[in-house]
Amino acid sequence: MSITTEFLRRPLMTGAVAPSSRRLACAMTEGIGLEQARTVAELGPGTGVFTDAILARLAPGARLVAVELNPVLAARLPATRRDSQLTVVHGSAADLAAAVGEPVDAVVSGLPWTVMPQNRRGYILDAVTEVLAPGAWFTTFAYLHAAWTPPARHFTAELACRFDRLERSKTVWANLPPAFVHRATQG
């Protein structure tokens, strides 16, 4: 079962036609304190490219809670990664607080923000800001070719309203399609 197959079956739920590259995964996980984190949340882990990058950076004893809406991908992820630090929750990212049960030191998101309805996007961003510990980072990515579109501009504006600090990475050309990372934090 590939991400392409799941995209064809459930395009609004899956959001990506190809898996993210390792280079994008590196850009998503660097500089956000994962090495010191106790609890990290991942939204929309899909096939696990970001999951692997997060797990590689976590210290022993830390945990990763990955929340996946797609039932096929949610079942596949723990079956292909037998890691005691990983907990996969099949459910909505809007229910993040219930999934993690405590403040988190980082949230890494692979969600398809620009294809979801604005109200759902708002609920999920509210859930993210609710669980982030003070000074913790939220990272997500956007495709370069779509950055000028109204949904992408609205999403960037929503991030700017919710977070005190918003950064944009250099373009990751080694991704299909090329992408960049949003990094955001409060305080």
Sequence and secondary structure as in RCSB ss.txt:
>XXXX:A:sequence
MSITTEFLRRPLMTGAVAPSSRRLACAMTEGIGLEQARTVAELGPGTGVFTDAILARLAPGARLVAVELNPVLAA
RLPATRRDSQLTVVHGSAADLAAAVGEPVDAVVSGLPWTVMPQNRRGYILDAVTEVLAPGAWFTTFAYLHAAWTP
PARHFTAELACRFDRLERSKTVWANLPPAFVHRATQG
>XXXX:A:secstr
  HHHHHHH HHHH  SS   HHHHHHHHTTS GGG SEEEEE  TTSHHHHHHHHH  TT EEEEEE  HHHHH
HHHHH   TTEEEEES GGGHHHHH S EEEEEE   GGGS HHHHHHHHHHHHHHEEEEEEEEEEEEGGGTTSH
HHHHHHHHHHHH SEEEE   B SSSS EEEEEEE  
